[in-house]
Amino acid sequence: MPATDYSKNLRLLCDEYGTVSAVCRGMDINRQQFNKYLSGQITPSRHNRRLISKFFNIDEALLETPHDVFSLRSRSTPEAAPQPNGVLSFFEKMVATMPNETDKLRRYIGYYYQWFYSLGFEGYIVKSLISIYEQDGVIYSKTIEHLTDKSGELSDTFTFKYAGTLFYMIDRIFLLEYETLTKQGMNLSILNASHRSKITSIQGITTGVASSASREPSACRVEWVYLGKNINVRDALKSCCLYKHDSDDIDPALKSRISNHIASGDFLLNSNMS
């Protein structure tokens, strides 16, 4: 049976989310059954249609629109990605109680590649995709990490997805984010505000726990490289993976900026301001 607009649109949402397995886990839907939705072999029941729409935070009727139309909307709307149950209200409560200069965050809205040394895979650098967007006057983030080894030396593959919110306080950007697939971690990133007329990249420090069994708390330098406000998310995700620290695919200057080397005489890991 040929794929329908519904199945094609559903496939696109899954690609942007990360993996089909992660989507099935998040909705508690049988993978075999869900594959039939993706192929157009069967259509979801009314109950499952509502479940799918709620999970992806998207109107049911929109999933029925022609795929070429839906694809254009999906590429330019970061809000179309799912916001896990409970997380939004948690961040809303934080926003209501903490000081925040929200107006100064709006210039950072858009998509970024995020680069940092992996906390769970020693000697590897992570390239992930992060979306910064506004909803109801609050600045939120969504991040997808595909931890696949580009060199092919690591056999394991992991996908992590984070939902977060941003705060601006006295020239610093604070991002608190929660991992929504395994529900086993939170990260705190503090970045230096950019004073350039056009944002190209921002640097700072991120802290979290390793994805490995050790769950070792760690901190590292991080850099966000600005991509734009409207991008093809599927294409952007294709290069998101793990890179070996000596990979020629990474700009040497960027690699230097995210290096976690502490100079002699220094006692703390500080961000590289540029």
RABELLIN-V685950 format. One record per pair of residues at least 6 apart in sequence whose ideal C-beta (glycine too) atoms are under 8 Angstrom apart, sorted by the first residue. I is the first residue (numbers start at 1). J is the second residue. D is the distance in whole Angstrom. If there is no record, write none. Layout:
I & J & D
I & J & D
//
This chain:
1 & 39 & 7
1 & 40 & 5
1 & 41 & 5
2 & 40 & 6
3 & 11 & 8
3 & 38 & 8
3 & 39 & 6
3 & 40 & 4
4 & 40 & 4
4 & 43 & 8
5 & 64 & 6
5 & 65 & 7
5 & 66 & 6
5 & 67 & 5
5 & 70 & 7
6 & 37 & 8
6 & 40 & 8
6 & 43 & 7
6 & 63 & 6
6 & 64 & 6
7 & 37 & 6
7 & 38 & 6
7 & 39 & 6
7 & 40 & 4
8 & 67 & 4
8 & 70 & 8
9 & 62 & 8
9 & 63 & 5
9 & 64 & 8
9 & 65 & 7
9 & 67 & 6
9 & 70 & 5
9 & 71 & 8
9 & 74 & 8
10 & 37 & 6
10 & 38 & 6
10 & 52 & 7
10 & 63 & 7
11 & 38 & 5
12 & 67 & 8
12 & 70 & 7
12 & 71 & 6
12 & 74 & 6
12 & 234 & 7
13 & 23 & 8
13 & 56 & 5
13 & 58 & 7
13 & 74 & 7
13 & 80 & 8
14 & 20 & 5
14 & 23 & 5
14 & 38 & 7
15 & 234 & 5
15 & 237 & 7
16 & 74 & 7
16 & 80 & 8
16 & 81 & 6
16 & 144 & 8
16 & 233 & 5
16 & 234 & 6
16 & 237 & 7
17 & 23 & 6
17 & 56 & 8
17 & 81 & 7
17 & 82 & 6
17 & 144 & 7
17 & 161 & 7
18 & 144 & 5
18 & 146 & 7
18 & 159 & 4
18 & 160 & 8
18 & 161 & 5
18 & 181 & 7
19 & 159 & 5
20 & 31 & 7
20 & 34 & 7
20 & 35 & 7
20 & 38 & 7
21 & 31 & 7
22 & 159 & 6
22 & 161 & 7
22 & 181 & 5
23 & 29 & 8
23 & 34 & 7
23 & 55 & 7
24 & 30 & 7
24 & 31 & 5
24 & 34 & 5
25 & 181 & 7
26 & 55 & 6
26 & 82 & 7
26 & 84 & 7
26 & 180 & 8
26 & 181 & 7
27 & 51 & 6
27 & 52 & 7
27 & 55 & 5
29 & 48 & 7
29 & 51 & 7
36 & 42 & 5
37 & 43 & 7
37 & 44 & 5
37 & 48 & 8
37 & 52 & 8
43 & 49 & 8
44 & 51 & 8
44 & 52 & 6
49 & 60 & 6
49 & 63 & 8
50 & 60 & 7
52 & 63 & 7
53 & 59 & 7
53 & 60 & 4
53 & 63 & 7
55 & 82 & 5
56 & 80 & 7
56 & 81 & 7
56 & 82 & 5
57 & 79 & 7
57 & 80 & 7
57 & 81 & 7
57 & 82 & 5
57 & 83 & 5
58 & 80 & 6
62 & 70 & 7
62 & 73 & 8
63 & 70 & 7
73 & 80 & 7
74 & 80 & 6
74 & 233 & 7
75 & 230 & 7
75 & 231 & 7
75 & 232 & 5
75 & 233 & 6
75 & 234 & 8
76 & 229 & 8
76 & 230 & 4
78 & 111 & 7
78 & 131 & 4
78 & 132 & 8
78 & 133 & 4
78 & 142 & 7
79 & 133 & 6
79 & 135 & 6
81 & 131 & 7
81 & 142 & 5
83 & 140 & 8
83 & 142 & 8
83 & 163 & 6
84 & 163 & 6
84 & 178 & 8
84 & 180 & 4
87 & 163 & 5
87 & 178 & 6
87 & 180 & 6
88 & 163 & 8
90 & 178 & 8
91 & 138 & 7
91 & 140 & 7
91 & 163 & 8
91 & 164 & 7
91 & 165 & 4
91 & 176 & 8
92 & 138 & 7
94 & 165 & 7
94 & 176 & 7
95 & 138 & 5
95 & 165 & 6
95 & 167 & 8
98 & 167 & 6
99 & 167 & 8
99 & 169 & 6
100 & 167 & 5
100 & 168 & 6
100 & 169 & 7
101 & 168 & 4
101 & 169 & 7
102 & 137 & 7
102 & 138 & 7
102 & 139 & 6
102 & 168 & 7
104 & 168 & 5
104 & 193 & 7
105 & 132 & 8
105 & 139 & 4
105 & 166 & 6
105 & 168 & 5
105 & 173 & 7
106 & 134 & 7
106 & 139 & 7
107 & 199 & 7
108 & 132 & 5
108 & 139 & 8
108 & 166 & 8
108 & 173 & 7
108 & 194 & 8
108 & 199 & 7
108 & 202 & 8
109 & 132 & 5
109 & 133 & 6
109 & 134 & 6
109 & 139 & 7
109 & 229 & 7
110 & 131 & 8
110 & 132 & 6
110 & 226 & 6
110 & 227 & 7
110 & 228 & 6
110 & 229 & 4
111 & 129 & 7
111 & 130 & 7
111 & 131 & 5
111 & 132 & 8
111 & 226 & 8
111 & 227 & 4
111 & 228 & 6
111 & 229 & 7
111 & 231 & 5
111 & 233 & 8
111 & 236 & 7
112 & 129 & 8
112 & 130 & 5
112 & 132 & 7
112 & 224 & 4
112 & 225 & 6
112 & 226 & 6
112 & 227 & 6
113 & 127 & 6
113 & 128 & 7
113 & 129 & 6
113 & 130 & 8
113 & 224 & 7
113 & 225 & 5
113 & 227 & 6
113 & 236 & 8
113 & 239 & 8
113 & 240 & 8
114 & 126 & 8
114 & 127 & 7
114 & 128 & 5
114 & 129 & 7
114 & 130 & 5
114 & 143 & 7
114 & 222 & 6
114 & 223 & 8
114 & 224 & 5
114 & 225 & 8
115 & 125 & 6
115 & 126 & 7
115 & 127 & 6
115 & 222 & 7
115 & 223 & 5
115 & 224 & 8
115 & 225 & 7
115 & 250 & 8
115 & 254 & 6
115 & 258 & 6
116 & 125 & 7
116 & 126 & 6
116 & 206 & 6
116 & 220 & 5
116 & 221 & 7
116 & 222 & 4
116 & 223 & 7
116 & 258 & 6
117 & 124 & 7
117 & 125 & 6
117 & 126 & 7
117 & 220 & 5
117 & 221 & 8
117 & 245 & 7
117 & 258 & 7
117 & 260 & 6
118 & 124 & 4
118 & 125 & 7
118 & 126 & 5
118 & 147 & 7
118 & 242 & 6
119 & 208 & 6
119 & 209 & 7
119 & 210 & 4
119 & 211 & 7
119 & 216 & 7
119 & 218 & 5
119 & 220 & 7
120 & 147 & 8
120 & 210 & 4
120 & 211 & 4
120 & 212 & 4
121 & 147 & 7
121 & 149 & 8
121 & 154 & 7
121 & 211 & 8
121 & 212 & 8
121 & 242 & 6
123 & 244 & 7
123 & 245 & 5
124 & 149 & 7
124 & 154 & 8
124 & 242 & 4
124 & 243 & 7
124 & 244 & 6
124 & 245 & 7
125 & 242 & 7
125 & 243 & 5
125 & 244 & 8
125 & 245 & 6
125 & 247 & 7
125 & 250 & 6
125 & 255 & 7
125 & 258 & 7
126 & 145 & 6
126 & 147 & 7
126 & 242 & 6
126 & 243 & 8
127 & 239 & 6
127 & 240 & 5
127 & 241 & 6
127 & 242 & 8
127 & 243 & 6
128 & 143 & 6
128 & 144 & 6
128 & 145 & 4
128 & 146 & 8
128 & 240 & 5
129 & 143 & 7
129 & 144 & 5
129 & 233 & 7
129 & 236 & 5
129 & 237 & 6
129 & 240 & 5
130 & 141 & 6
130 & 142 & 7
130 & 143 & 4
130 & 224 & 7
131 & 141 & 7
131 & 142 & 5
131 & 143 & 8
131 & 233 & 8
132 & 139 & 6
132 & 140 & 8
132 & 141 & 5
132 & 166 & 7
133 & 139 & 7
133 & 140 & 6
133 & 141 & 8
133 & 142 & 8
134 & 140 & 7
138 & 165 & 6
139 & 165 & 7
139 & 166 & 4
140 & 163 & 7
140 & 164 & 7
140 & 165 & 5
140 & 166 & 7
141 & 162 & 7
141 & 163 & 7
141 & 164 & 4
141 & 165 & 7
141 & 166 & 6
141 & 175 & 6
141 & 177 & 6
142 & 161 & 7
142 & 162 & 7
142 & 163 & 6
142 & 164 & 8
143 & 160 & 8
143 & 161 & 7
143 & 162 & 4
143 & 164 & 7
143 & 177 & 6
144 & 159 & 7
144 & 160 & 8
144 & 161 & 5
144 & 237 & 6
144 & 240 & 7
145 & 158 & 8
145 & 159 & 7
145 & 160 & 4
145 & 161 & 8
145 & 162 & 8
145 & 240 & 7
146 & 157 & 8
146 & 159 & 6
146 & 237 & 7
146 & 240 & 5
146 & 241 & 5
147 & 156 & 8
147 & 157 & 7
147 & 158 & 4
147 & 159 & 7
147 & 160 & 7
147 & 211 & 7
147 & 241 & 7
147 & 242 & 5
148 & 154 & 8
148 & 157 & 5
148 & 241 & 5
148 & 242 & 6
149 & 241 & 7
149 & 242 & 5
149 & 244 & 8
150 & 241 & 5
150 & 242 & 6
150 & 243 & 5
150 & 244 & 8
150 & 247 & 7
150 & 249 & 7
151 & 243 & 8
151 & 244 & 5
151 & 247 & 7
153 & 244 & 8
154 & 242 & 7
158 & 211 & 6
159 & 181 & 7
160 & 179 & 6
160 & 181 & 6
160 & 182 & 7
160 & 211 & 7
161 & 179 & 7
161 & 180 & 5
161 & 181 & 5
162 & 177 & 4
162 & 178 & 6
162 & 179 & 5
162 & 180 & 7
162 & 187 & 7
163 & 177 & 6
163 & 178 & 6
163 & 180 & 5
164 & 175 & 5
164 & 176 & 6
164 & 177 & 3
164 & 178 & 7
164 & 187 & 8
165 & 175 & 8
165 & 176 & 6
165 & 177 & 8
166 & 173 & 6
166 & 174 & 7
166 & 175 & 5
167 & 173 & 7
167 & 174 & 4
167 & 175 & 8
167 & 176 & 8
168 & 174 & 8
168 & 193 & 7
171 & 192 & 7
171 & 193 & 5
172 & 190 & 6
172 & 191 & 7
172 & 192 & 7
172 & 193 & 6
173 & 189 & 8
173 & 190 & 7
173 & 191 & 4
173 & 192 & 8
173 & 193 & 6
173 & 202 & 7
173 & 204 & 7
174 & 188 & 7
174 & 189 & 7
174 & 190 & 6
175 & 187 & 8
175 & 188 & 7
175 & 189 & 4
175 & 190 & 8
175 & 191 & 7
176 & 186 & 7
176 & 187 & 8
176 & 188 & 6
177 & 186 & 7
177 & 187 & 5
177 & 189 & 8
178 & 185 & 8
178 & 186 & 5
179 & 185 & 4
179 & 186 & 7
179 & 187 & 8
185 & 208 & 6
185 & 209 & 5
185 & 211 & 8
185 & 215 & 8
186 & 208 & 7
187 & 206 & 6
187 & 207 & 7
187 & 208 & 4
188 & 206 & 7
188 & 207 & 5
188 & 208 & 8
189 & 204 & 6
189 & 205 & 7
189 & 206 & 4
189 & 207 & 8
189 & 222 & 6
190 & 204 & 5
190 & 205 & 6
190 & 206 & 8
190 & 271 & 8
191 & 202 & 5
191 & 203 & 7
191 & 204 & 3
191 & 222 & 7
191 & 224 & 7
191 & 271 & 8
192 & 202 & 6
192 & 203 & 6
192 & 204 & 6
192 & 271 & 6
192 & 273 & 5
193 & 202 & 7
194 & 201 & 8
194 & 202 & 5
199 & 226 & 5
200 & 225 & 7
200 & 226 & 6
201 & 223 & 6
201 & 224 & 6
201 & 225 & 5
201 & 226 & 6
201 & 274 & 8
202 & 223 & 7
202 & 224 & 5
202 & 226 & 8
203 & 221 & 7
203 & 222 & 7
203 & 223 & 5
203 & 224 & 8
203 & 257 & 6
203 & 258 & 8
203 & 271 & 5
203 & 272 & 5
203 & 273 & 7
203 & 274 & 6
204 & 221 & 8
204 & 222 & 6
204 & 271 & 5
205 & 219 & 6
205 & 220 & 7
205 & 221 & 6
205 & 222 & 7
205 & 269 & 7
205 & 270 & 8
205 & 271 & 5
206 & 219 & 7
206 & 220 & 6
206 & 221 & 8
206 & 222 & 4
207 & 217 & 7
207 & 218 & 7
207 & 219 & 4
208 & 217 & 8
208 & 218 & 7
209 & 215 & 5
209 & 216 & 7
209 & 217 & 5
209 & 218 & 7
210 & 216 & 5
210 & 218 & 6
219 & 269 & 6
220 & 258 & 7
220 & 260 & 5
220 & 269 & 8
221 & 257 & 7
221 & 258 & 5
221 & 259 & 7
221 & 260 & 6
221 & 269 & 7
221 & 271 & 6
221 & 272 & 6
222 & 258 & 7
223 & 254 & 6
223 & 257 & 6
223 & 258 & 5
225 & 254 & 8
227 & 236 & 7
243 & 249 & 6
243 & 250 & 6
245 & 255 & 8
257 & 272 & 5
257 & 274 & 7
258 & 272 & 8
260 & 269 & 6
262 & 268 & 8
262 & 269 & 6
//
